[in-house]
Amino acid sequence: MQPGYRTILSEMILAQSAAAGAFADVTARYTLLVGQQYQAALASLGTEIRPKGADVGPKQPDGGSRITEELLPSSANFCRAFAGLSRLSMMLFLSRYDALRGHRSVVEDC
């Protein structure tokens, strides 16, 4: 192989390695966010469940559900965190790629 092709191939391998690492990090963060959202939903749903034999009428006088009121702030935070994942993935990719490449010498054009 010519030196130019070796350089191109090694850069492609480094970029793929950095992309795989960034993908793994973002997937872990996404899983954590979804898990926290499900945990909040189940906790608020657990407070809405009444024991067997309780009255069938609504728990609150206005008939509204407390579930949506409790999940609204956490849903907004979840959406903000989810929207930031693309920026996070790019930053992770660039930092991993830079760390894998190491110090590069500056090439001057003649």
Summary of the structure (lengths in Angstrom):
residues: 110
radius of gyration: 24.9
end to end distance: 24.5
largest distance: 87.9
contacts: 228
relative contact order: 0.15
helix: 74%
strand: 0%
